[in-house]
Structure formats: structure tokens, C-alpha cells
Amino acid sequence: MRIYRTFLALVAACFYYSGFVPLARWTRRRGRQGQHVVILNYHRAAIGDLSAHLHYLRHHYRVLSLDHALEDLYAPPSRDGANSAPAAPPSQGRDRRTPLVITFDDGYYDNYAHAARLAAELRVPITLFLVPGYMESHQRFWWYEAEAMVRDAREKEVTVEKHTYSLAQPADQIALQQWIDARVRTASAVSARESFIASTRAALDAPSDPTSDDPDTLPFGWDEAYELLANPFVTFGAHTMHHPILACLSDPAEVRDEVVACRVALEQGLGRQINAFAYPVGKGEDIDERAVRAVGEAGYRWAVTTIPGYNTPATEPHLLRRISTDPDEPIPVLAAQAVGIWHVFALSRLRNLTGMSRRATTSGMARPGESDATDRLDADRVPGDKGRPL
């Protein structure tokens, strides 16, 4: 995988330094695609060089808050067919750069300590999607639990589901982490997820205290959120109450509660109206009709996925596309991602690898489940989705 990432970085550098990225940016801005908005999705802020990312984006795009960009996008056309959003004052001229929105999911501590500070310094608006349950508990996020439990286990051997793992063996450590993560990720209820984490931690004799974790990987709390209210470049969105994958929940009432309670908690706690929602994980297979319906009934104006693509006035407002990136991506990769050529290239490469995997499976060479995992790359649409793929 490291060799593959290096190869893709070299390809991105070719796009970037050959002038293809500026050409694609100009073509998209003036081409037949018409009005559109790019939404970027970050998670961590203190890895890599977020400052370099924000400088690049501020220079080449019209970076707007989420509400501002989407209000412009969905504004009804005027009689002459133009968008009826307020025009810029004549002295300023019209900024023809592509509108772009920067979002961060989950509310990591480094979003508060690093991303918000940079947003204010560079005057770049960002939206933070928060999970109130974690803001209150200050516990590690569930997707770090498997690694933490296996790393900190005092037991040297454990048997689960008739399989014994020797924790002195790196291969068994990895296999156990994967098994734990799969169970946590696909839990049918938040209570079942938390019960499983507690029982597995007990079986491994692993401590629950997250003080040994990197503080930047933990959630920030209400005190930090109150402080950010004074930052005019930070807005907030909802990301469910406890971050379950909504399509995995068996009870429709729990789906509604996760969507509704999150908004209520944030609005009451912060005294701000919450207009936007981000689906946890957010791929096509992680969202179902119950979740989309719950978001609409809860009164959110917009909801974002992690299905790659850009957004036009025809995009369903509760199924908005986002492009996932991280601050440790080189600038050429970020440039290709933001302009919309990266997903097409990377996905086509992965589909080629999928074909290789299927051929290997037929000859008995592939690992069990390998082709199934890559097959899910095409699960990028959900019912009612009219978003435009890149």
C-alpha cells in the first residue's frame, strides 16, 4: 500500500506541475457543469501541514462557510436565469473562483487547538461536526478501541468465538484488532457497542483510562466549544449523539434519536442554531432511507456524506457530496482532489486492482473476503441520491 500511495503521489505531482490542475480548475469553472460547490472533509488537524493546505485553498478557491456556500447554491434563479444570491459590490468585482467549503468531522481535540486557530489566523471559515456524547464523556472514539485494547492488554492470550489469539504474535494482534473493529463498527445499537467494548476490555484486562492516548486524538469538550463561539470563522454541525453507523442500527427509533438528540444537545448547549448534519462514516452503504428521512424530519437544512463528488443545484440537500482528504496529503494531491480529477483517477486504479483481485480469487490466490471488500467501492449511491459524481 505504501508503494501504491507513493505512485499516486507521483502521478499527482505530474498533474500539478504540468499545468493540468490549473487547466482543469479553469475548465470546471467555465465549463458546462455550471454552478457547483466543492466540500472537503478532514478529520485530524495536527497531522501533516494544515497551514499549507489552507494557504493553497484560500489562494485558488473562494472558501466560504457551509451555510453561505449552500444558500448561494440553492438560491432560486432570477428572471434572467442567473443565481439570485446577492452580488458583490462593484468595487470588489465578482469572484469567479469555485466556491469551496472546509469541514472537520468528529470534534478531535486538535480541531479545537490547531484547526480553529489557523482558521482565525488565515481568515478561512471551517465547519466542525460534533458528537455530544463524546464531548461529555471525554472517552476515546470507538474506532480507536480495537488498537488501544490490544496494545494495552495485560492478558497474553485470549479466546473469542472459539479462536485463540496469542498477543505475543504480531499477526494475531492484527487479526484480533480487525475482529474487534468489525464488531464495534457494525453494532446494531449503541448500547450493544458499548457493552461489547466493556466485555472485550475485561477479557483482555485492558485499562479503560485514555490518559495514555495522544490527547489530539480525543474529543474536545463543552468548555472548548464555548471558547470557539468567539471565533467568527468556526461554525458547528451535528454528527449524531454517539457516532453509530446509522444503517447498522436495527431500531428506527434509535436512528431518529441519534439524529434529533444531537441537534437538541448542541443548540441547547451552545445557543446556536444547527443547520447541518454529517452522516457518521458517510459512505453509500452507511446511509439508508431511515437516516435520510430522520435528517429531514429533524429540520436540518443540509446533510453531508463522504460519497465523493461535487454539488450542483440538482444535488439532494440531505445527500451532499464531500471529498475526503487529510493534512498529511502533499499539495499536488490536495490540488487534484479539490479540482475533481483525483477521485476519478484513484478509483479507476482501485477498480483495476479489484479486477486483479477477482482474477486471483478465481485461481485461488486471493485472501478470503478480499474481493468483497473492493466490490464495495461501487456502493456510492443511496436511495434518492442525485449528486453528481466526479
Wavefront OBJ file of the C-alpha trace (Angstrom):
o trace
v 0.000 0.000 0.000
v 2.895 2.386 0.720
v 4.290 1.786 -2.777
v 0.830 2.423 -4.233
v 0.471 5.713 -2.305
v 3.903 6.800 -3.489
v 2.911 6.019 -7.057
v -0.281 8.073 -6.730
v 1.666 10.976 -5.218
v 3.987 10.941 -8.235
v 1.007 10.965 -10.578
v -0.488 13.894 -8.657
v 2.820 15.757 -8.979
v 2.683 15.238 -12.747
v -0.864 16.667 -12.839
v 0.200 19.597 -10.685
v 3.490 20.659 -12.276
v 2.379 20.032 -15.860
v -0.301 22.693 -15.574
v -3.136 20.189 -15.878
v -4.630 21.103 -12.478
v -4.989 24.847 -13.268
v -6.442 23.940 -16.656
v -8.968 21.564 -15.049
v -9.845 24.229 -12.480
v -10.446 26.810 -15.220
v -12.417 24.339 -17.354
v -14.667 23.340 -14.480
v -15.289 26.953 -13.532
v -16.278 27.965 -17.060
v -17.450 24.658 -18.488
v -20.854 23.137 -18.984
v -21.035 21.764 -15.441
v -22.449 25.122 -14.332
v -22.633 26.290 -10.752
v -21.168 23.889 -8.219
v -19.671 23.734 -4.730
v -16.762 21.583 -3.551
v -16.896 20.391 0.079
v -13.721 18.976 1.616
v -13.815 16.531 4.522
v -10.989 16.481 7.079
v -10.773 14.675 10.406
v -7.480 15.286 12.201
v -5.809 18.711 12.068
v -2.376 18.263 13.685
v -1.020 15.670 11.265
v 0.834 16.931 8.217
v 0.711 20.615 7.304
v -2.808 22.011 7.584
v -1.455 25.554 7.256
v -0.078 24.781 3.783
v -3.435 23.262 2.803
v -5.371 26.320 3.929
v -2.973 28.692 2.204
v -3.371 26.759 -1.064
v -7.153 26.584 -0.841
v -7.510 30.242 0.107
v -5.420 31.254 -2.893
v -7.168 29.130 -5.534
v -10.768 28.855 -4.271
v -13.463 31.060 -2.824
v -13.588 29.467 0.627
v -16.999 30.010 2.211
v -18.844 28.830 5.284
v -21.103 25.844 4.686
v -24.325 27.844 5.099
v -23.119 30.665 2.834
v -21.997 28.318 0.050
v -25.179 26.244 0.093
v -27.527 29.204 0.357
v -25.862 30.576 -2.776
v -26.021 27.184 -4.491
v -29.722 26.664 -3.844
v -30.839 30.273 -4.291
v -33.658 30.426 -6.873
v -32.596 31.783 -10.268
v -33.545 35.316 -11.182
v -35.614 36.163 -14.259
v -32.522 36.369 -16.438
v -31.534 32.847 -15.352
v -28.718 33.955 -13.080
v -28.482 32.937 -9.447
v -30.325 35.427 -7.254
v -27.731 35.431 -4.453
v -26.576 38.975 -3.569
v -23.933 40.270 -5.948
v -20.579 41.542 -4.761
v -20.209 45.344 -4.531
v -18.936 46.868 -7.807
v -15.682 47.946 -6.131
v -14.884 44.344 -5.265
v -15.696 42.811 -8.636
v -17.056 39.312 -8.998
v -15.004 36.466 -7.579
v -15.248 33.747 -10.205
v -13.249 31.172 -8.291
v -15.029 27.908 -7.460
v -16.792 28.007 -4.052
v -15.236 25.562 -1.587
v -16.193 24.537 1.958
v -13.855 23.046 4.578
v -15.324 20.628 7.139
v -13.885 18.573 10.006
v -15.675 15.536 11.414
v -15.841 14.187 14.982
v -14.527 17.074 17.100
v -10.968 15.912 17.731
v -9.061 17.994 20.253
v -6.671 19.142 17.538
v -9.653 20.628 15.676
v -10.018 22.981 18.639
v -6.318 23.540 19.349
v -4.983 23.681 15.795
v -7.623 23.972 13.053
v -9.670 26.698 14.746
v -6.559 28.770 15.470
v -5.392 28.530 11.854
v -8.884 29.380 10.601
v -8.816 32.614 12.600
v -5.244 33.483 11.618
v -5.846 32.913 7.904
v -9.472 34.101 7.958
v -10.680 30.829 6.462
v -14.135 29.577 7.568
v -14.434 25.964 8.738
v -17.292 23.793 9.999
v -16.777 21.308 12.848
v -19.221 18.386 13.080
v -19.546 17.400 16.734
v -20.649 14.316 18.698
v -22.119 15.476 22.048
v -21.905 12.049 23.686
v -18.127 12.077 23.306
v -17.901 15.751 24.263
v -19.481 14.810 27.574
v -17.610 11.548 28.259
v -14.126 12.578 27.008
v -13.576 8.895 26.205
v -11.635 7.732 23.164
v -13.629 7.354 19.977
v -14.832 3.820 19.285
v -12.649 3.419 16.178
v -9.533 3.629 18.374
v -10.749 0.997 20.821
v -9.507 -2.107 18.997
v -5.944 -0.838 18.696
v -5.897 0.506 22.263
v -7.291 -2.678 23.837
v -4.851 -4.979 22.048
v -1.930 -2.616 22.692
v -2.656 -2.265 26.429
v -3.877 -5.827 27.110
v -2.380 -7.478 30.187
v -3.582 -10.906 29.107
v -1.142 -12.723 26.848
v -3.722 -14.995 25.272
v -7.444 -14.703 24.700
v -10.070 -16.989 23.169
v -13.075 -15.442 21.421
v -15.641 -17.248 19.313
v -13.624 -20.480 19.566
v -10.486 -18.827 18.198
v -7.412 -18.302 20.369
v -5.195 -15.272 19.805
v -1.656 -15.128 21.151
v -0.944 -11.468 21.806
v 2.791 -12.059 21.614
v 2.351 -12.709 17.891
v 2.020 -9.616 15.654
v -0.211 -11.481 13.199
v -2.613 -12.444 15.990
v -2.616 -8.874 17.283
v -3.655 -7.582 13.867
v -6.284 -10.286 13.427
v -7.787 -9.570 16.853
v -7.846 -5.830 16.175
v -9.675 -6.431 12.909
v -12.221 -8.701 14.588
v -12.894 -6.203 17.400
v -13.191 -3.293 14.977
v -15.619 -5.147 12.728
v -17.870 -5.977 15.690
v -17.807 -2.420 17.023
v -18.308 -0.851 13.609
v -21.388 -2.909 12.717
v -23.090 -2.831 16.131
v -26.884 -2.885 15.874
v -27.301 -0.495 18.812
v -25.125 1.950 20.720
v -25.782 0.019 23.941
v -24.640 -3.209 22.242
v -21.473 -1.480 21.028
v -20.609 -0.149 24.477
v -21.405 -3.491 26.126
v -19.147 -5.306 23.663
v -16.300 -2.837 24.244
v -16.604 -3.259 28.021
v -16.698 -7.074 27.919
v -13.805 -7.306 25.454
v -11.744 -4.890 27.518
v -12.408 -7.045 30.579
v -11.437 -10.228 28.724
v -8.151 -8.636 27.658
v -7.631 -6.992 31.066
v -7.048 -3.687 29.296
v -7.449 -0.369 31.135
v -10.289 1.945 30.096
v -8.494 5.169 31.026
v -7.496 7.020 27.828
v -4.767 9.086 29.524
v -2.072 7.138 27.660
v -3.633 8.143 24.321
v -2.395 11.032 22.208
v -4.507 13.948 23.551
v -5.096 15.219 19.999
v -6.979 12.001 19.172
v -9.501 12.526 21.979
v -12.651 14.655 21.647
v -12.727 18.218 22.864
v -15.449 19.059 25.368
v -18.064 21.684 26.034
v -15.603 24.150 27.583
v -13.570 24.205 24.375
v -16.742 24.515 22.299
v -17.865 27.520 24.364
v -14.490 29.132 23.729
v -14.836 28.581 19.978
v -18.116 30.517 19.956
v -15.984 33.664 19.976
v -14.202 32.590 16.769
v -16.120 34.067 13.813
v -14.509 31.601 11.392
v -15.826 28.466 13.140
v -19.347 27.102 12.784
v -20.770 23.852 14.120
v -22.745 20.953 12.717
v -24.242 17.758 14.158
v -22.695 14.306 13.788
v -25.171 12.170 15.811
v -25.205 11.774 19.577
v -22.847 8.762 19.834
v -21.483 8.231 16.295
v -23.116 4.911 15.337
v -23.227 3.903 11.691
v -26.898 4.655 11.137
v -27.551 1.978 8.524
v -26.372 -0.674 11.023
v -28.851 0.288 13.754
v -31.727 -2.166 13.949
v -34.253 0.119 15.659
v -35.622 3.013 13.547
v -36.414 4.864 16.785
v -32.728 4.854 17.709
v -31.839 6.238 14.272
v -34.229 9.143 14.896
v -32.967 9.688 18.431
v -29.335 9.858 17.330
v -30.177 12.431 14.664
v -32.595 14.551 16.721
v -30.927 14.433 20.157
v -27.634 15.594 18.713
v -29.164 18.777 17.327
v -31.072 19.446 20.535
v -27.952 18.980 22.686
v -25.804 21.267 20.528
v -28.417 24.002 20.206
v -29.153 23.992 23.917
v -25.504 23.718 24.906
v -24.111 26.305 22.506
v -27.048 28.628 21.983
v -26.599 28.455 18.211
v -28.896 27.157 15.507
v -27.548 23.944 13.979
v -28.417 23.673 10.293
v -26.079 20.929 9.053
v -25.673 17.229 9.740
v -22.874 14.825 8.783
v -23.632 11.107 8.480
v -21.139 9.022 10.508
v -18.613 7.392 8.161
v -20.951 8.544 5.418
v -20.371 6.167 2.502
v -23.318 4.905 0.495
v -23.550 1.676 2.468
v -23.563 3.608 5.787
v -26.714 5.602 4.955
v -30.218 4.293 4.395
v -33.654 5.783 3.787
v -34.419 5.838 7.531
v -31.405 8.079 8.162
v -32.204 10.481 5.316
v -35.826 10.679 6.434
v -34.813 11.311 10.063
v -32.496 14.128 8.997
v -35.282 15.819 7.045
v -37.822 15.404 9.836
v -35.338 16.809 12.386
v -35.266 20.081 10.449
v -31.690 20.117 9.189
v -31.236 22.224 6.077
v -28.270 20.248 4.784
v -26.605 16.886 5.363
v -23.202 15.820 4.070
v -21.910 12.373 3.148
v -18.414 11.149 2.314
v -19.554 9.998 -1.113
v -17.027 11.696 -3.407
v -18.198 14.317 -5.848
v -19.176 17.949 -6.126
v -22.567 19.562 -5.616
v -24.869 21.358 -8.049
v -28.353 22.865 -7.604
v -29.713 19.429 -8.585
v -27.963 17.675 -5.680
v -30.281 16.467 -2.913
v -29.553 18.853 0.050
v -29.598 15.951 2.518
v -27.134 13.884 0.463
v -24.366 16.350 -0.290
v -21.063 15.049 -1.636
v -17.690 15.594 0.037
v -14.096 14.926 -0.968
v -12.097 13.290 1.808
v -8.549 14.435 2.461
v -6.073 14.885 5.319
v -3.411 17.488 6.148
v -0.648 14.945 5.517
v -1.554 14.761 1.831
v 1.002 16.567 -0.379
v -0.228 19.779 -2.002
v -0.283 18.201 -5.503
v -2.651 15.517 -4.203
v -4.850 18.121 -2.495
v -4.912 20.147 -5.721
v -6.018 17.121 -7.752
v -8.617 16.187 -5.123
v -10.168 19.636 -4.943
v -10.396 20.086 -8.702
v -12.139 16.738 -9.096
v -9.655 14.663 -11.089
v -8.171 12.708 -8.211
v -11.157 10.571 -7.312
v -11.640 9.544 -10.923
v -8.020 8.519 -11.326
v -7.605 6.829 -7.930
v -10.905 4.941 -8.214
v -10.074 3.700 -11.695
v -6.768 2.418 -10.364
v -8.518 0.695 -7.478
v -11.023 -0.872 -9.854
v -8.113 -2.240 -11.845
v -6.788 -3.730 -8.636
v -10.275 -5.101 -7.966
v -10.155 -6.875 -11.304
v -6.761 -8.318 -10.420
v -8.151 -9.444 -7.068
v -11.100 -11.179 -8.715
v -8.809 -12.977 -11.154
v -6.598 -14.026 -8.257
v -9.661 -15.270 -6.358
v -10.619 -17.445 -9.304
v -7.186 -19.020 -9.281
v -7.254 -19.494 -5.511
v -4.568 -16.886 -4.779
v -6.551 -14.113 -3.071
v -7.253 -13.930 0.643
v -10.837 -14.693 1.700
v -13.029 -11.611 1.564
v -10.550 -9.531 -0.435
v -12.739 -9.159 -3.498
v -15.800 -8.474 -1.331
v -14.075 -5.515 0.284
v -13.148 -3.927 -3.004
v -16.565 -4.601 -4.506
v -17.957 -2.082 -2.002
v -16.164 0.713 -3.848
v -19.215 0.961 -6.103
v -21.639 1.397 -3.187
v -21.512 5.176 -3.559
v -25.170 5.873 -4.061
v -28.105 5.776 -1.689
v -31.844 5.956 -2.431
v -32.825 9.384 -3.738
v -29.232 10.426 -4.434
v -28.979 12.834 -7.355
v -25.485 14.010 -6.501
v -23.021 14.353 -9.307
v -20.021 12.028 -9.218
v -16.646 13.451 -10.095
l 1 2 3 4 5 6 7 8 9 10 11 12 13 14 15 16 17 18 19 20 21 22 23 24 25 26 27 28 29 30 31 32 33 34 35 36 37 38 39 40 41 42 43 44 45 46 47 48 49 50 51 52 53 54 55 56 57 58 59 60 61 62 63 64 65 66 67 68 69 70 71 72 73 74 75 76 77 78 79 80 81 82 83 84 85 86 87 88 89 90 91 92 93 94 95 96 97 98 99 100 101 102 103 104 105 106 107 108 109 110 111 112 113 114 115 116 117 118 119 120 121 122 123 124 125 126 127 128 129 130 131 132 133 134 135 136 137 138 139 140 141 142 143 144 145 146 147 148 149 150 151 152 153 154 155 156 157 158 159 160 161 162 163 164 165 166 167 168 169 170 171 172 173 174 175 176 177 178 179 180 181 182 183 184 185 186 187 188 189 190 191 192 193 194 195 196 197 198 199 200 201 202 203 204 205 206 207 208 209 210 211 212 213 214 215 216 217 218 219 220 221 222 223 224 225 226 227 228 229 230 231 232 233 234 235 236 237 238 239 240 241 242 243 244 245 246 247 248 249 250 251 252 253 254 255 256 257 258 259 260 261 262 263 264 265 266 267 268 269 270 271 272 273 274 275 276 277 278 279 280 281 282 283 284 285 286 287 288 289 290 291 292 293 294 295 296 297 298 299 300 301 302 303 304 305 306 307 308 309 310 311 312 313 314 315 316 317 318 319 320 321 322 323 324 325 326 327 328 329 330 331 332 333 334 335 336 337 338 339 340 341 342 343 344 345 346 347 348 349 350 351 352 353 354 355 356 357 358 359 360 361 362 363 364 365 366 367 368 369 370 371 372 373 374 375 376 377 378 379 380 381 382 383 384 385 386 387 388 389 390
